[in-house]
Amino acid sequence: MAEVNGCQVPEDLLYHIDPDANAFTWAKDNGDGTYTVGLTSVAAAMAGRLVAYTPKKVGKVVKKGKSVATIESGKWVGPVPAPFEGEIVEVNDALKGNPGLANDDPYGEGWIVKLKPTNPDDPKSLMSGADAVEALRKVAEEKGVKCE
C-alpha cells in the first residue's frame, strides 16, 4: 500500500483520476463481471466529513464521468463520477445511515456502488499501481490535501 500525504492508496486497485472533472474514484474487479467503486482517500479528505449519501437507483446505466451518487459534507456537495459506463447493480445501504464510512474506510466498508461495465474492456483504460499513486500525489500536493 502506498501513502500520499498520509492518505492510503492501494496499488492493486484501478483508478479514475481526472482533476479537471473532479474525479478521484477507484474500482475493484469482483471477479463476477462487476466492479466495486468508491472514493479515494484523497477525495474523501478533500470533501471533508460526509454527512449525506444519495445513490442513483439500482438498474440505472450511467455514462463514464456521470454521477453514480451524490455526496455531501459540511463544506461540499457533489457527484461521485462513474469510472466507466455501466449499470448500477448494488448501492451501499450502510452509507445511508453512516456516510462517514466513506471517510473512515474508503477502500472497504465505505464503497459507493457496484457497477457492471457496458463494455467489459472499459475498466482496462483505468490507471493502476505507480501511475495512480503519482497522479494522486500530484493532486494532493496541488490542493494541499492531507489525510489524518
C-alpha positions as CSV (number, residue, x, y, z in Angstrom):
1,M,0.0,0.0,0.0
2,A,1.4,3.4,-1.0
3,E,0.9,6.6,1.0
4,V,0.3,10.1,-0.3
5,N,0.4,12.9,2.3
6,G,-0.9,10.4,4.9
7,C,-3.6,9.1,2.6
8,Q,-3.6,5.4,1.8
9,V,-3.5,4.3,-1.8
10,P,-3.8,0.6,-2.5
11,E,-1.8,-0.2,-5.6
12,D,-3.9,-3.2,-6.6
13,L,-7.0,-1.2,-7.5
14,L,-7.9,0.6,-10.7
15,Y,-8.3,4.4,-10.6
16,H,-10.2,7.1,-12.5
17,I,-8.2,10.2,-11.8
18,D,-9.2,13.4,-13.7
19,P,-8.6,16.6,-11.7
20,D,-10.4,18.7,-14.4
21,A,-13.6,16.7,-13.8
22,N,-13.0,16.5,-10.0
23,A,-12.9,12.7,-10.5
24,F,-11.0,10.6,-7.9
25,T,-12.6,7.2,-7.7
26,W,-11.3,3.6,-7.5
27,A,-12.7,0.4,-8.9
28,K,-12.1,-3.2,-7.8
29,D,-12.8,-6.2,-10.0
30,N,-15.2,-8.5,-8.1
31,G,-14.4,-11.4,-10.5
32,D,-18.1,-11.8,-11.5
33,G,-18.3,-9.1,-14.2
34,T,-19.0,-6.3,-11.6
35,Y,-16.7,-3.7,-10.0
36,T,-17.0,-2.1,-6.6
37,V,-16.5,1.7,-6.9
38,G,-15.6,4.1,-4.2
39,L,-13.9,7.4,-3.4
40,T,-10.1,7.5,-3.0
41,S,-8.8,8.5,0.4
42,V,-7.6,11.7,-1.2
43,A,-11.1,12.5,-2.5
44,A,-12.6,11.8,0.9
45,A,-10.1,14.1,2.6
46,M,-10.9,16.9,0.0
47,A,-14.6,16.6,0.6
48,G,-14.4,16.6,4.4
49,R,-16.6,14.5,6.7
50,L,-19.5,13.2,4.7
51,V,-23.0,13.8,6.2
52,A,-25.2,12.6,3.3
53,Y,-25.1,9.9,0.6
54,T,-27.7,9.7,-2.1
55,P,-27.0,6.9,-4.7
56,K,-28.7,6.6,-8.1
57,K,-31.1,3.7,-8.4
58,V,-30.1,0.1,-9.0
59,G,-30.6,-0.7,-12.7
60,K,-29.6,2.8,-13.9
61,V,-27.0,2.9,-16.6
62,V,-24.5,5.8,-16.2
63,K,-22.0,7.1,-18.7
64,K,-18.3,7.5,-17.7
65,G,-17.9,10.6,-15.7
66,K,-21.6,10.9,-14.8
67,S,-22.8,10.6,-11.2
68,V,-23.4,7.3,-9.6
69,A,-24.2,9.0,-6.3
70,T,-24.3,12.5,-4.7
71,I,-22.3,13.0,-1.5
72,E,-22.4,15.9,0.9
73,S,-20.1,17.2,3.6
74,G,-20.3,20.3,5.7
75,K,-18.4,22.2,3.0
76,W,-19.2,20.5,-0.3
77,V,-22.0,18.8,-2.3
78,G,-21.2,16.9,-5.4
79,P,-21.3,13.9,-7.6
80,V,-19.3,10.7,-7.4
81,P,-18.4,10.2,-11.1
82,A,-18.5,6.7,-12.7
83,P,-15.0,5.5,-13.7
84,F,-16.6,3.8,-16.8
85,E,-20.0,3.4,-18.4
86,G,-22.1,0.8,-16.7
87,E,-25.2,-0.4,-14.9
88,I,-25.5,0.2,-11.1
89,V,-26.1,-3.3,-9.7
90,E,-25.8,-2.5,-6.0
91,V,-25.7,0.5,-3.7
92,N,-24.1,0.7,-0.3
93,D,-27.0,0.9,2.1
94,A,-24.6,1.2,5.1
95,L,-23.6,4.6,3.8
96,K,-27.2,5.9,4.0
97,G,-27.1,5.6,7.8
98,N,-23.4,6.4,8.2
99,P,-21.9,8.4,5.3
100,G,-18.7,8.9,7.3
101,L,-17.8,5.3,6.5
102,A,-16.5,6.7,3.1
103,N,-14.0,8.8,5.2
104,D,-13.2,6.1,7.7
105,D,-12.8,3.1,5.4
106,P,-12.9,4.4,1.8
107,Y,-11.5,1.1,0.3
108,G,-13.6,-1.2,2.4
109,E,-16.9,-0.6,4.2
110,G,-17.2,2.9,2.6
111,W,-17.6,1.8,-1.0
112,I,-20.2,3.8,-3.1
113,V,-21.8,1.5,-5.7
114,K,-21.2,-1.7,-7.6
115,L,-21.1,-1.3,-11.4
116,K,-21.4,-3.8,-14.3
117,P,-19.5,-2.3,-17.3
118,T,-21.4,-1.8,-20.5
119,N,-18.2,-2.8,-22.3
120,P,-16.1,-5.3,-20.4
121,D,-12.9,-3.8,-21.8
122,D,-13.6,-0.2,-20.4
123,P,-12.1,-0.8,-17.0
124,K,-8.8,-1.6,-18.7
125,S,-8.4,2.1,-19.5
126,L,-8.1,3.0,-15.8
127,M,-4.9,3.8,-14.1
128,S,-3.2,1.4,-11.6
129,G,-0.2,1.0,-9.5
130,A,2.6,3.6,-9.5
131,D,0.8,5.7,-12.2
132,A,-2.2,6.1,-10.0
133,V,-0.1,6.8,-6.9
134,E,1.8,9.5,-8.8
135,A,-1.4,11.1,-10.2
136,L,-2.9,11.3,-6.7
137,R,0.3,12.6,-5.2
138,K,0.2,15.5,-7.7
139,V,-3.4,16.3,-6.9
140,A,-2.8,16.1,-3.1
141,E,0.2,18.4,-3.3
142,E,-1.5,20.9,-5.7
143,K,-4.6,21.1,-3.5
144,G,-2.8,20.8,-0.1
145,V,-4.7,17.6,0.8
146,K,-3.6,15.6,3.9
147,C,-5.2,12.6,5.5
148,E,-5.2,12.4,9.3
